[in-house]
């Protein structure tokens, strides 16, 4: 089942991610300064500044299957990469 996860005024979908893109929706998304993706051990998988200036997705192509935490300006959302 592909789901939708929402917290802290932002939502991510599809969850789990089946392809290469994790979409993010929320208020003032264009004002987000930085995102970071961590695995559950706390290892940084990727980081991007001003990620939603002209788009609303995060490329997760280089992440291995697993559970991750997407940190959006120090607020966290969990997602799964299949």
Buried (B, 14 or more C-beta within 10 A) or exposed (E): EEEEBBEEEBBBBBBBBEEEBBBBBBEEBEEBEEBBBBBEEEEEBBEEEEBBEEEBEBEBEEBEEEEBBBBBEEEEBEBBBE
